[in-house]
């Protein structure tokens, strides 16, 4: 909604304060009305009692100076009055007091009501008092009233003062928030400046102190930088390995090409051309395996991963290799019972299995007669094992054969088969385990049932 974090925080903080200020203002006006009504009603009562006292003292002929001042100078404006005798005769004051609305009880000793006097709203107090005036004894009715505009002006004056106070406080809070957020965001601004000064080659973790709220962001950024560094290192290693491993095949291809041109006879040229094709195939196979290894090692998202039954993947892969294996006089046995589907990358898994079978063919030696591919189901994982009865590997040589281009003895293999299978297992959250045996060799890819 807001592109500026500063403005976003400003709105988030001030909006509830503004709503609270409006609610407090409304409550303050309502409280001011109650306060004003209570205050003015008390003044009306004091004025009515003073008038009643003077009527009793001076037989209705005179209002004392003190009472006159009270009538003229009471809070907000003048108070008018009227006194009726028990027989309804006007004793003193204004001749016609405000008429009470219907429903007002006439026999109550004290009654407050709102009425209209000369077209203007007024607050009225009617007081009944027992007195003796000029020999007349009975209940006298004293009525005093004041223009409501006076009370309303008093209410709005209180409300205005409260509004000014609230507006001043909100303004002060707004300034504090605006500049406080700016100061609070300074560590992030400094962090941005520090990052902008880095060179593209500097992927080291950020060590700058940051607020606790930003520590998670920096931690995630450091993890990202670490993964990027590892990726760049892996790519650099891949380029270096590819250049090193392809240098000799390319040099051989060049030499064979030159040899074809200098061949003495056509038969010699054909022989060297066949050698060139085989060397080119070997170089192409090496390049493909390097690319497969890089793809398997690269950190990727869910692309290519989907639920698949491993028994079906194994069966189809073995069917594609059966003819080549049998042509070498080796039996290819498959034990793959039906298992629940798990999330895997079918292509990568087929590449791993193909490399393990090819690894057995290349390094199994002259005594190789059987390659068995088996699948076992455990509660939390599936295990894909490729074993053979050929040349065995010592336990001390396992780290060497798991390394890229690692071999116990020189052979026509690329030395990448186990590295590819290990990378595929890791990519799926699993592991590759080598089982050295005195009468053969076995490798297991363990894959978790849940991604």
MOVENDA-V875162 format. One record per pair of residues at least 12 apart in sequence whose ideal C-beta (glycine too) atoms are under 7 Angstrom apart, sorted by the first residue. I is the first residue (numbers start at 0). J is the second residue. D is the distance in Angstrom with one decimal. If there is no record, write none. Layout:
i = <I	I>
j = <J	J>
d = <D	D>
This chain:
i = <4	5	5	5	8	9	9	9	12	13	13	16	16	17	20	20	23	24	24	24	27	27	28	28	31	31	31	32	35	35	35	36	38	39	39	39	39	40	40	42	42	43	43	43	43	43	44	46	46	46	46	46	46	47	47	47	47	49	49	50	50	50	50	50	50	51	51	51	51	53	54	54	54	54	54	54	55	55	58	58	59	59	59	59	59	75	75	75	75	76	76	76	78	78	79	79	79	80	80	80	80	80	81	81	81	82	82	83	83	84	84	84	85	85	85	85	90	90	96	96	97	97	97	97	97	97	98	99	99	99	100	100	108	109	110	111	116	119	119	120	121	121	121	121	122	122	122	122	123	123	124	125	125	126	127	128	186	186	186	187	190	190	193	202	202	202	204	204	204	205	205	205	226	230	233	237	237	240	240	240	241	244	244	245	245	245	248	248	248	248	249	251	252	252	252	252	255	255	255	255	256	258	259	259	259	285	288	288	288	289	291	291	292	292	292	292	295	295	295	295	295	296	303	303	304	304	304	304	305	306	306	306	307	307	307	308	308	309	309	309	309	309	310	310	310	310	310	312	312	312	313	313	313	313	313	313	314	314	316	316	316	317	317	317	320	320	324	324	324	327	329	329	329	329	329	330	330	331	332	332	333	334	334	334	335	336	338	338	338	341	341	341	342	343	343	347	347	348	350	350	351	351	351	351	352	354	354	354	355	355	355	355	356	356	357	358	358	358	359	359	359	361	361	361	362	362	362	363	363	363	364	364	366	366	367	367	367	368	369	369	370	370	371	372	379	379	380	380	380	380	380	381	381	382	382	383	383	384	384	385	386	386	386	387	387	388	388	389	389	390	391	391	391	391	391	391	392	392	392	393	394	397	397	400	401	401	401	403	403	417	420	420	424	424	424	427	428	428	429	429	429	429	430	431	432>
j = <184	180	181	184	180	176	177	180	176	173	176	169	172	169	165	169	165	161	162	165	158	161	154	158	154	157	158	154	150	153	154	150	74	74	122	145	150	111	124	73	74	78	122	124	143	145	124	69	70	73	78	80	143	124	126	141	143	66	69	62	66	80	82	141	143	126	128	130	141	66	82	90	91	130	132	139	130	132	132	133	82	90	91	132	133	149	150	152	153	145	146	149	143	145	93	143	144	92	93	141	142	143	93	96	142	139	141	139	140	132	135	139	135	137	138	139	132	139	142	144	114	115	116	121	123	144	114	112	114	125	112	114	127	126	125	124	144	146	148	147	144	145	146	147	144	145	147	150	142	144	143	140	142	141	140	141	209	210	213	213	207	209	207	224	227	228	221	224	225	217	220	221	298	298	296	289	293	289	403	404	289	285	404	282	285	286	278	281	282	285	282	278	275	278	279	282	271	274	275	278	275	271	271	272	275	413	413	415	419	415	350	419	415	418	419	422	347	419	422	423	426	422	344	346	342	343	344	450	342	340	341	342	340	343	345	338	340	338	341	374	381	383	335	336	337	338	374	345	348	349	333	335	352	372	374	383	333	335	349	352	353	331	333	372	353	356	356	360	370	360	360	367	368	369	370	368	369	370	369	371	372	371	373	374	374	374	374	376	381	381	446	448	450	427	446	423	426	423	419	423	419	420	423	444	383	416	419	420	385	416	420	442	370	385	416	412	416	417	385	387	389	410	411	412	390	410	412	387	389	390	389	390	389	390	387	388	389	388	387	388	385	387	386	385	447	448	429	445	446	447	448	446	448	443	445	443	444	441	443	442	439	440	441	439	440	438	439	439	440	440	435	436	437	438	439	440	407	435	440	435	435	433	435	417	417	418	421	415	418	442	442	444	444	445	446	446	447	450	444	445	446	447	445	444	445>
d = <6.8	5.0	6.4	6.5	4.9	5.6	6.0	6.4	5.1	5.9	6.4	6.3	6.2	6.7	4.7	5.7	6.5	6.3	5.9	6.0	6.3	4.3	6.9	4.4	4.8	3.9	5.6	5.2	5.1	4.9	4.8	6.9	6.7	6.7	6.2	6.6	5.1	5.8	7.0	4.9	5.6	6.8	6.8	4.1	5.2	6.5	6.3	5.6	6.2	6.2	5.0	7.0	5.0	5.4	4.4	5.0	4.6	4.4	5.6	6.9	6.2	5.0	6.6	5.4	6.6	6.6	4.6	6.9	5.0	5.3	5.4	6.3	6.5	6.6	6.1	6.7	4.5	6.7	5.2	4.8	6.6	4.2	4.9	5.1	7.0	3.5	6.7	6.8	5.6	6.5	6.1	4.1	5.4	4.9	5.3	6.9	5.6	4.4	6.9	6.9	6.7	4.6	5.0	4.1	4.6	6.0	5.3	6.8	4.4	6.9	6.0	6.2	6.7	3.1	5.5	6.6	6.5	7.0	4.1	6.8	3.7	6.5	4.5	5.5	5.0	5.5	6.3	5.3	6.2	6.9	6.3	6.5	4.8	5.8	4.7	5.5	6.1	5.8	6.9	4.2	4.6	6.4	5.6	5.8	6.4	5.5	5.5	6.4	6.5	4.2	5.2	6.4	5.0	4.5	5.7	6.1	5.5	5.5	7.0	6.0	5.8	6.0	5.6	4.7	5.7	4.2	4.3	6.4	7.0	5.5	6.4	5.7	6.5	6.9	6.1	6.9	5.1	7.0	6.1	6.9	5.1	6.0	6.5	6.5	6.6	6.6	6.3	6.2	3.8	6.5	6.7	5.2	6.5	5.5	6.0	6.5	5.8	5.6	4.2	6.0	6.4	4.9	4.8	5.7	6.7	5.0	5.1	4.5	6.6	6.9	5.2	5.5	5.6	5.7	5.0	6.0	5.7	5.8	3.6	4.8	5.6	4.4	4.5	6.6	5.2	6.5	5.2	6.9	6.6	4.1	6.7	5.5	5.6	5.2	5.4	6.4	4.8	5.8	7.0	5.8	5.7	6.6	4.1	6.5	5.4	5.7	5.9	5.8	5.6	6.3	6.6	4.6	6.6	6.0	6.0	6.9	6.7	6.0	4.8	4.9	6.3	6.2	5.2	6.0	6.6	5.7	7.0	6.8	6.5	6.4	6.9	5.8	6.2	6.9	5.9	6.5	5.0	5.3	6.4	4.3	5.0	6.8	4.1	6.9	4.5	6.6	6.5	5.0	6.0	6.5	6.5	5.0	4.4	6.0	6.7	4.8	6.6	6.4	6.3	6.8	6.1	4.3	4.0	6.3	7.0	3.9	4.8	5.7	4.1	6.4	5.4	5.7	6.1	6.2	6.0	7.0	3.6	6.4	6.4	4.2	6.6	5.9	6.5	4.1	6.3	6.3	6.4	5.1	2.8	6.0	4.8	3.7	5.7	7.0	5.9	6.7	3.5	5.9	6.4	4.9	6.9	4.8	5.3	5.5	6.5	6.1	7.0	5.2	6.0	5.1	6.0	5.2	6.6	5.3	5.2	6.8	4.5	5.9	4.5	5.4	6.2	6.9	3.6	5.4	5.7	6.3	4.4	6.1	6.5	6.9	6.4	5.6	5.8	6.5	5.9	5.8	6.3	5.2	5.5	6.3	5.0	5.0	6.6	5.7	5.4	6.8	6.2	6.3	4.9	6.8	6.7	6.1	4.8	6.8	7.0	5.2	5.2	6.8	6.4	4.7	4.3	5.8	5.3	5.6	6.6>
